[in-house]
Amino acid sequence: MILRPFTLQSLVPLLCVCICSSVQAQGELDAIRRELEQLRTRVTALEQSNHVLRSTLEVDRLVVRKELIVSDTGSIWEKGFDRHQIPRGIYARSLFDGPGGLWVRSRLIKCEVDDPFDDRFHAIERDGRIRSVAGHISWNVWAGDAWRQVAIVQGEALEPTEMPAERWDGDNHPGRLRFQSFRPHHGEPLTDALLGQGKMSLGGGGFGGGGLPLPQQVLELWGGSLRQNLVAAPSAPRVARHDASGRHTYTLVAVGADGALSTPSPEARADGYALLDWDSVPGGDAYIVIRDGVRVAGPLRKEGSVKRWRDPLLREP
C-alpha cells in the first residue's frame, strides 16, 4: 500500500462534500423547525376551538340519532329518582331501542311573539287511518311503584255515527274535549264532562271514556241537580299594622264572578290607617274595601287563601 501525500488539490473535493453535507443538514433542520412551528400553530388553533366548543356550539343543523342529555351533572335522572324517571334537566330519546320521548324538569316556558299559544297532538294509525283520540294531558301521582293518572283532559274526534270519516275534509273536522278523573275505589277514569259543538254534558259515570251521554242540548246534567250558591259574606278583616293616626273602621264586600255583591263583613277597628289581612270566601272572585263607610279600593283580585291590602294613607314607621 502506497501512501500519497495530501495536496490542496486533492482536499478540495473532500471539503466540497463536507460543506454540501453541512448545508443540506442545515436545510433539513430548518424544514423540520418550520414543520414543528406549523404543527404548534395548528394545535393552538385546535385547543382554542375545543375551548369554544365546550361553552358554545353553533351549527346550522343538529342531528341526534339516539339521545340528547341536558344536565349539569351529566346524569339523565335526578339522583334517587331513577325509577320515577325524573330528569335532571332535559332528556330526549329516539325510537332506537324502545319508546322515545321528551322528559323536562322544572318549568316548561313557551313564548311566542305575535302568535297565540299553540300545542298540538297528532295521532295516526300505522295504516294511515286517523286516530279518533288524538292525545291527552294527564296529572299523575307516584303510587304502587308507578306513576298513576289522577285527572285527564282528552281531545277526541266525533264518533263515526256522528260524523262518518268520508265526510271529513280540510274544512270539516269536528271534535270535542273530554274531562276525566279517577275516583275512590274505581280502577278506571270516569268521564266528568263532555264539551264541544256548543254543547256540554255534566255528570257521573263513564268508565274508560264512555258512559256519559253525548249532549243534545246546550247544557245537560246527568245524575245530579243544579244548585245556586250566593257569595258568602267575608269575616271582618284583621288589622296587621296601623300608624296610630286616629280611629278608623274597615269593612269588606266580596264580589262574585258575575259581579254580584255579598253582604258587608263585620267592621274591623284600627287606631290609624292600617295594613289588612283577610281570608278568601267561597265564590269570592274579588273584594271591595270600605273605610269609614266609603269605598276606597276594589274590586281587588289577589292570589292565595289569605289576602293582604295596604291602605295608601298608611304612614310607615
C-alpha positions as a Markdown table, in Angstrom:
| # | Residue | x | y | z |
|---|---|---|---|---|
| 1 | Met | 0.0 | 0.0 | 0.0 |
| 2 | Ile | 1.4 | 3.3 | -1.1 |
| 3 | Leu | 0.5 | 6.4 | 0.8 |
| 4 | Arg | 0.4 | 9.6 | -1.3 |
| 5 | Pro | 0.9 | 12.9 | 0.3 |
| 6 | Phe | -2.2 | 15.2 | 0.7 |
| 7 | Thr | -2.2 | 18.2 | -1.6 |
| 8 | Leu | -4.6 | 21.1 | -1.7 |
| 9 | Gln | -5.9 | 20.0 | -5.0 |
| 10 | Ser | -6.8 | 16.5 | -3.5 |
| 11 | Leu | -8.5 | 18.1 | -0.5 |
| 12 | Val | -10.9 | 20.3 | -2.5 |
| 13 | Pro | -13.4 | 17.6 | -3.4 |
| 14 | Leu | -13.5 | 16.4 | 0.2 |
| 15 | Leu | -14.1 | 19.9 | 1.5 |
| 16 | Cys | -16.9 | 20.4 | -1.0 |
| 17 | Val | -18.6 | 17.2 | 0.1 |
| 18 | Cys | -18.4 | 18.2 | 3.7 |
| 19 | Ile | -19.7 | 21.7 | 3.0 |
| 20 | Cys | -22.6 | 20.4 | 0.9 |
| 21 | Ser | -23.5 | 17.9 | 3.6 |
| 22 | Ser | -23.5 | 20.6 | 6.2 |
| 23 | Val | -25.6 | 22.9 | 4.1 |
| 24 | Gln | -28.1 | 20.1 | 3.3 |
| 25 | Ala | -28.3 | 19.1 | 7.0 |
| 26 | Gln | -28.9 | 22.8 | 8.0 |
| 27 | Gly | -31.7 | 22.9 | 5.3 |
| 28 | Glu | -33.3 | 19.8 | 6.6 |
| 29 | Leu | -33.2 | 21.1 | 10.2 |
| 30 | Asp | -34.8 | 24.4 | 9.1 |
| 31 | Ala | -37.5 | 22.4 | 7.3 |
| 32 | Ile | -38.2 | 20.4 | 10.5 |
| 33 | Arg | -38.3 | 23.6 | 12.5 |
| 34 | Arg | -40.8 | 25.1 | 10.1 |
| 35 | Glu | -43.0 | 22.0 | 10.2 |
| 36 | Leu | -42.9 | 22.0 | 14.1 |
| 37 | Glu | -43.9 | 25.6 | 14.1 |
| 38 | Gln | -46.8 | 24.9 | 11.7 |
| 39 | Leu | -47.8 | 22.0 | 13.9 |
| 40 | Arg | -47.7 | 24.1 | 17.0 |
| 41 | Thr | -49.9 | 26.7 | 15.3 |
| 42 | Arg | -52.5 | 24.1 | 14.3 |
| 43 | Val | -52.5 | 22.6 | 17.8 |
| 44 | Thr | -53.0 | 26.0 | 19.4 |
| 45 | Ala | -55.9 | 26.7 | 17.0 |
| 46 | Leu | -57.5 | 23.3 | 17.8 |
| 47 | Glu | -57.2 | 24.0 | 21.5 |
| 48 | Gln | -58.9 | 27.3 | 21.1 |
| 49 | Ser | -61.7 | 25.7 | 19.0 |
| 50 | Asn | -62.1 | 23.0 | 21.6 |
| 51 | His | -62.4 | 25.6 | 24.4 |
| 52 | Val | -65.1 | 27.4 | 22.4 |
| 53 | Leu | -67.0 | 24.1 | 21.7 |
| 54 | Arg | -67.1 | 23.3 | 25.4 |
| 55 | Ser | -69.0 | 26.5 | 26.0 |
| 56 | Thr | -70.8 | 27.2 | 22.8 |
| 57 | Leu | -71.8 | 25.1 | 19.8 |
| 58 | Glu | -73.1 | 26.9 | 16.8 |
| 59 | Val | -74.3 | 24.8 | 13.9 |
| 60 | Asp | -76.8 | 25.1 | 11.0 |
| 61 | Arg | -78.4 | 21.7 | 11.8 |
| 62 | Leu | -78.0 | 19.3 | 14.8 |
| 63 | Val | -78.9 | 15.7 | 14.3 |
| 64 | Val | -79.2 | 13.5 | 17.4 |
| 65 | Arg | -79.8 | 9.8 | 16.4 |
| 66 | Lys | -80.2 | 8.3 | 19.9 |
| 67 | Glu | -80.1 | 10.5 | 23.0 |
| 68 | Leu | -79.9 | 14.2 | 24.0 |
| 69 | Ile | -79.0 | 15.0 | 27.6 |
| 70 | Val | -79.0 | 18.5 | 29.1 |
| 71 | Ser | -77.8 | 18.1 | 32.7 |
| 72 | Asp | -75.4 | 19.9 | 34.9 |
| 73 | Thr | -74.3 | 16.6 | 36.4 |
| 74 | Gly | -74.2 | 14.6 | 33.2 |
| 75 | Ser | -76.8 | 12.2 | 34.6 |
| 76 | Ile | -80.1 | 11.6 | 32.9 |
| 77 | Trp | -82.2 | 11.2 | 36.0 |
| 78 | Glu | -82.2 | 13.1 | 39.3 |
| 79 | Lys | -80.2 | 11.2 | 41.9 |
| 80 | Gly | -82.5 | 8.8 | 43.8 |
| 81 | Phe | -85.4 | 9.2 | 41.3 |
| 82 | Asp | -84.2 | 6.9 | 38.5 |
| 83 | Arg | -87.3 | 4.7 | 38.8 |
| 84 | His | -89.5 | 7.7 | 38.7 |
| 85 | Gln | -87.8 | 8.9 | 35.6 |
| 86 | Ile | -87.4 | 12.5 | 36.9 |
| 87 | Pro | -84.9 | 14.1 | 34.7 |
| 88 | Arg | -82.0 | 16.2 | 36.0 |
| 89 | Gly | -82.7 | 18.7 | 33.2 |
| 90 | Ile | -83.9 | 17.7 | 29.7 |
| 91 | Tyr | -83.7 | 14.2 | 28.3 |
| 92 | Ala | -84.8 | 13.2 | 24.8 |
| 93 | Arg | -84.5 | 9.9 | 23.1 |
| 94 | Ser | -85.4 | 8.5 | 19.7 |
| 95 | Leu | -87.0 | 5.1 | 18.9 |
| 96 | Phe | -83.7 | 3.4 | 18.6 |
| 97 | Asp | -84.4 | 0.6 | 21.1 |
| 98 | Gly | -87.8 | 1.2 | 22.6 |
| 99 | Pro | -90.3 | 4.1 | 23.3 |
| 100 | Gly | -89.0 | 7.5 | 22.6 |
| 101 | Gly | -90.0 | 10.7 | 24.3 |
| 102 | Leu | -89.0 | 14.0 | 25.9 |
| 103 | Trp | -88.6 | 14.5 | 29.7 |
| 104 | Val | -88.4 | 18.1 | 31.0 |
| 105 | Arg | -87.5 | 19.0 | 34.6 |
| 106 | Ser | -88.9 | 22.1 | 36.3 |
| 107 | Arg | -91.0 | 24.6 | 34.3 |
| 108 | Leu | -91.6 | 24.4 | 30.6 |
| 109 | Ile | -91.9 | 28.0 | 29.5 |
| 110 | Lys | -93.1 | 28.6 | 25.9 |
| 111 | Cys | -93.0 | 32.0 | 24.3 |
| 112 | Glu | -94.0 | 33.4 | 21.0 |
| 113 | Val | -94.2 | 36.9 | 19.5 |
| 114 | Asp | -97.5 | 38.0 | 17.8 |
| 115 | Asp | -98.8 | 34.4 | 17.8 |
| 116 | Pro | -101.2 | 32.5 | 20.2 |
| 117 | Phe | -100.1 | 29.7 | 22.4 |
| 118 | Asp | -100.3 | 26.5 | 20.3 |
| 119 | Asp | -99.8 | 22.9 | 21.5 |
| 120 | Arg | -100.8 | 20.2 | 19.1 |
| 121 | Phe | -101.3 | 16.5 | 19.4 |
| 122 | His | -101.1 | 14.5 | 16.2 |
| 123 | Ala | -102.1 | 10.8 | 16.1 |
| 124 | Ile | -102.4 | 8.4 | 13.2 |
| 125 | Glu | -102.5 | 4.6 | 12.9 |
| 126 | Arg | -99.8 | 2.7 | 11.0 |
| 127 | Asp | -102.1 | 2.1 | 8.1 |
| 128 | Gly | -102.8 | 5.9 | 7.7 |
| 129 | Arg | -106.2 | 6.0 | 9.4 |
| 130 | Ile | -106.8 | 8.8 | 11.7 |
| 131 | Arg | -106.9 | 8.0 | 15.4 |
| 132 | Ser | -110.1 | 9.5 | 17.0 |
| 133 | Val | -108.4 | 10.2 | 20.3 |
| 134 | Ala | -105.5 | 12.4 | 19.2 |
| 135 | Gly | -103.9 | 12.9 | 22.6 |
| 136 | His | -104.4 | 13.9 | 26.2 |
| 137 | Ile | -102.9 | 15.7 | 29.1 |
| 138 | Ser | -102.8 | 13.9 | 32.5 |
| 139 | Trp | -101.8 | 14.7 | 36.0 |
| 140 | Asn | -100.1 | 11.9 | 37.9 |
| 141 | Val | -99.1 | 10.7 | 41.4 |
| 142 | Trp | -96.5 | 8.1 | 42.3 |
| 143 | Ala | -98.3 | 5.2 | 43.9 |
| 144 | Gly | -97.6 | 1.5 | 43.9 |
| 145 | Asp | -94.1 | 1.9 | 42.4 |
| 146 | Ala | -95.5 | 3.6 | 39.3 |
| 147 | Trp | -97.0 | 6.9 | 38.1 |
| 148 | Arg | -100.8 | 6.8 | 38.3 |
| 149 | Gln | -103.2 | 9.1 | 36.5 |
| 150 | Val | -105.4 | 11.4 | 38.7 |
| 151 | Ala | -107.1 | 13.6 | 36.1 |
| 152 | Ile | -107.2 | 13.7 | 32.3 |
| 153 | Val | -108.1 | 16.3 | 29.7 |
| 154 | Gln | -108.5 | 14.5 | 26.4 |
| 155 | Gly | -109.1 | 15.7 | 22.9 |
| 156 | Glu | -111.1 | 13.5 | 20.6 |
| 157 | Ala | -112.9 | 13.4 | 17.2 |
| 158 | Leu | -116.6 | 12.8 | 16.8 |
| 159 | Glu | -117.7 | 9.2 | 16.6 |
| 160 | Pro | -118.3 | 7.7 | 13.1 |
| 161 | Thr | -122.0 | 7.6 | 13.9 |
| 162 | Glu | -121.9 | 11.4 | 14.5 |
| 163 | Met | -119.7 | 12.2 | 11.5 |
| 164 | Pro | -118.6 | 9.5 | 9.0 |
| 165 | Ala | -114.9 | 9.6 | 8.1 |
| 166 | Glu | -115.7 | 10.1 | 4.4 |
| 167 | Arg | -117.4 | 13.4 | 5.2 |
| 168 | Trp | -114.2 | 14.8 | 6.7 |
| 169 | Asp | -112.2 | 17.3 | 4.6 |
| 170 | Gly | -109.9 | 20.3 | 5.1 |
| 171 | Asp | -112.7 | 22.5 | 6.3 |
| 172 | Asn | -114.8 | 19.9 | 8.2 |
| 173 | His | -113.0 | 18.2 | 11.1 |
| 174 | Pro | -115.1 | 18.5 | 14.3 |
| 175 | Gly | -114.1 | 17.3 | 17.7 |
| 176 | Arg | -114.6 | 17.9 | 21.5 |
| 177 | Leu | -112.9 | 17.7 | 24.9 |
| 178 | Arg | -113.4 | 15.0 | 27.5 |
| 179 | Phe | -112.7 | 15.6 | 31.1 |
| 180 | Gln | -112.0 | 12.6 | 33.2 |
| 181 | Ser | -110.9 | 11.8 | 36.8 |
| 182 | Phe | -110.2 | 8.8 | 38.9 |
| 183 | Arg | -112.5 | 8.5 | 41.9 |
| 184 | Pro | -112.1 | 6.5 | 45.1 |
| 185 | His | -112.5 | 2.7 | 44.6 |
| 186 | His | -112.6 | 2.9 | 40.8 |
| 187 | Gly | -109.9 | 1.3 | 38.7 |
| 188 | Glu | -110.7 | 3.3 | 35.6 |
| 189 | Pro | -111.3 | 7.0 | 35.0 |
| 190 | Leu | -114.8 | 8.3 | 35.0 |
| 191 | Thr | -116.0 | 11.0 | 32.5 |
| 192 | Asp | -117.0 | 14.1 | 34.4 |
| 193 | Ala | -117.8 | 16.3 | 31.4 |
| 194 | Leu | -118.0 | 16.3 | 27.6 |
| 195 | Leu | -117.6 | 19.7 | 25.9 |
| 196 | Gly | -117.8 | 20.6 | 22.3 |
| 197 | Gln | -120.0 | 21.6 | 19.4 |
| 198 | Gly | -121.5 | 24.3 | 21.6 |
| 199 | Lys | -122.9 | 21.7 | 24.0 |
| 200 | Met | -121.9 | 20.2 | 27.3 |
| 201 | Ser | -122.8 | 17.1 | 29.3 |
| 202 | Leu | -122.0 | 17.1 | 33.1 |
| 203 | Gly | -122.5 | 14.1 | 35.3 |
| 204 | Gly | -121.1 | 10.9 | 36.8 |
| 205 | Gly | -120.2 | 7.7 | 35.2 |
| 206 | Gly | -118.4 | 6.6 | 32.1 |
| 207 | Phe | -115.6 | 4.0 | 32.7 |
| 208 | Gly | -112.6 | 4.4 | 30.4 |
| 209 | Gly | -114.1 | 7.2 | 28.3 |
| 210 | Gly | -117.7 | 6.0 | 27.8 |
| 211 | Gly | -121.0 | 6.1 | 29.7 |
| 212 | Leu | -121.7 | 9.8 | 29.9 |
| 213 | Pro | -124.3 | 10.5 | 27.1 |
| 214 | Leu | -123.4 | 13.0 | 24.4 |
| 215 | Pro | -125.2 | 16.3 | 24.9 |
| 216 | Gln | -128.1 | 17.0 | 22.6 |
| 217 | Gln | -129.0 | 20.4 | 24.3 |
| 218 | Val | -126.7 | 23.3 | 25.1 |
| 219 | Leu | -126.3 | 22.0 | 28.7 |
| 220 | Glu | -127.3 | 18.6 | 30.0 |
| 221 | Leu | -126.9 | 17.4 | 33.6 |
| 222 | Trp | -126.9 | 13.7 | 34.4 |
| 223 | Gly | -127.3 | 12.1 | 37.8 |
| 224 | Gly | -127.5 | 15.4 | 39.7 |
| 225 | Ser | -129.2 | 18.7 | 40.2 |
| 226 | Leu | -128.3 | 22.4 | 39.7 |
| 227 | Arg | -127.9 | 24.5 | 42.8 |
| 228 | Gln | -127.0 | 28.1 | 43.1 |
| 229 | Asn | -124.9 | 29.4 | 46.0 |
| 230 | Leu | -124.7 | 33.1 | 46.9 |
| 231 | Val | -121.3 | 34.6 | 47.5 |
| 232 | Ala | -120.6 | 34.3 | 51.2 |
| 233 | Ala | -120.0 | 37.4 | 53.3 |
| 234 | Pro | -116.4 | 37.8 | 54.4 |
| 235 | Ser | -115.3 | 37.8 | 58.0 |
| 236 | Ala | -114.0 | 41.1 | 59.5 |
| 237 | Pro | -110.5 | 41.9 | 58.2 |
| 238 | Arg | -107.6 | 41.5 | 60.5 |
| 239 | Val | -105.5 | 44.6 | 61.3 |
| 240 | Ala | -101.9 | 43.6 | 60.8 |
| 241 | Arg | -100.5 | 47.0 | 61.5 |
| 242 | His | -101.6 | 50.7 | 61.9 |
| 243 | Asp | -99.9 | 54.0 | 62.2 |
| 244 | Ala | -101.8 | 55.3 | 65.3 |
| 245 | Ser | -103.0 | 58.4 | 63.4 |
| 246 | Gly | -106.6 | 58.1 | 64.6 |
| 247 | Arg | -109.6 | 55.8 | 64.8 |
| 248 | His | -110.9 | 54.2 | 61.5 |
| 249 | Thr | -113.2 | 51.3 | 60.6 |
| 250 | Tyr | -112.7 | 48.8 | 57.7 |
| 251 | Thr | -115.3 | 46.6 | 56.0 |
| 252 | Leu | -115.1 | 44.1 | 53.2 |
| 253 | Val | -117.5 | 43.1 | 50.4 |
| 254 | Ala | -116.9 | 40.0 | 48.3 |
| 255 | Val | -117.7 | 40.2 | 44.5 |
| 256 | Gly | -118.8 | 37.1 | 42.6 |
| 257 | Ala | -117.6 | 36.1 | 39.1 |
| 258 | Asp | -120.9 | 37.5 | 37.8 |
| 259 | Gly | -120.4 | 40.8 | 39.6 |
| 260 | Ala | -122.9 | 40.0 | 42.4 |
| 261 | Leu | -122.0 | 41.6 | 45.8 |
| 262 | Ser | -122.1 | 39.8 | 49.1 |
| 263 | Thr | -123.4 | 41.4 | 52.3 |
| 264 | Pro | -120.7 | 43.5 | 54.0 |
| 265 | Ser | -118.4 | 41.9 | 56.6 |
| 266 | Pro | -118.4 | 43.0 | 60.3 |
| 267 | Glu | -116.3 | 46.1 | 60.9 |
| 268 | Ala | -112.7 | 46.0 | 62.0 |
| 269 | Arg | -111.5 | 48.9 | 64.1 |
| 270 | Ala | -108.0 | 50.3 | 63.9 |
| 271 | Asp | -106.3 | 53.1 | 65.7 |
| 272 | Gly | -105.0 | 54.5 | 62.4 |
| 273 | Tyr | -104.7 | 53.8 | 58.7 |
| 274 | Ala | -104.0 | 50.1 | 58.5 |
| 275 | Leu | -102.5 | 47.1 | 56.8 |
| 276 | Leu | -105.3 | 44.5 | 56.5 |
| 277 | Asp | -105.4 | 40.7 | 56.1 |
| 278 | Trp | -108.4 | 38.6 | 55.4 |
| 279 | Asp | -109.4 | 35.1 | 54.3 |
| 280 | Ser | -110.9 | 34.3 | 50.9 |
| 281 | Val | -114.6 | 33.1 | 50.8 |
| 282 | Pro | -116.2 | 30.5 | 48.6 |
| 283 | Gly | -117.4 | 32.2 | 45.4 |
| 284 | Gly | -115.4 | 35.4 | 46.0 |
| 285 | Asp | -113.7 | 36.5 | 42.8 |
| 286 | Ala | -112.7 | 39.9 | 44.1 |
| 287 | Tyr | -113.1 | 42.2 | 47.1 |
| 288 | Ile | -114.0 | 45.7 | 47.9 |
| 289 | Val | -112.5 | 47.6 | 50.8 |
| 290 | Ile | -114.7 | 50.2 | 52.6 |
| 291 | Arg | -113.1 | 52.6 | 55.1 |
| 292 | Asp | -115.3 | 54.7 | 57.4 |
| 293 | Gly | -118.3 | 53.8 | 55.2 |
| 294 | Val | -116.6 | 55.0 | 52.0 |
| 295 | Arg | -115.3 | 52.6 | 49.3 |
| 296 | Val | -111.6 | 53.1 | 48.9 |
| 297 | Ala | -110.4 | 50.1 | 46.9 |
| 298 | Gly | -111.6 | 47.3 | 44.7 |
| 299 | Pro | -112.5 | 45.2 | 43.1 |
| 300 | Leu | -109.2 | 43.7 | 44.2 |
| 301 | Arg | -108.2 | 40.3 | 42.7 |
| 302 | Lys | -105.5 | 38.8 | 44.8 |
| 303 | Glu | -104.0 | 35.3 | 44.8 |
| 304 | Gly | -103.7 | 33.0 | 47.8 |
| 305 | Ser | -106.1 | 32.0 | 50.5 |
| 306 | Val | -105.0 | 34.9 | 52.7 |
| 307 | Lys | -105.3 | 38.4 | 51.1 |
| 308 | Arg | -103.3 | 41.5 | 52.1 |
| 309 | Trp | -104.1 | 45.1 | 51.4 |
| 310 | Arg | -102.2 | 48.3 | 52.5 |
| 311 | Asp | -104.1 | 51.5 | 52.9 |
| 312 | Pro | -102.4 | 54.0 | 50.7 |
| 313 | Leu | -102.6 | 56.6 | 53.5 |
| 314 | Leu | -100.7 | 54.3 | 55.9 |
| 315 | Arg | -97.6 | 56.0 | 57.2 |
| 316 | Glu | -94.6 | 53.8 | 57.5 |
| 317 | Pro | -92.8 | 53.9 | 60.9 |
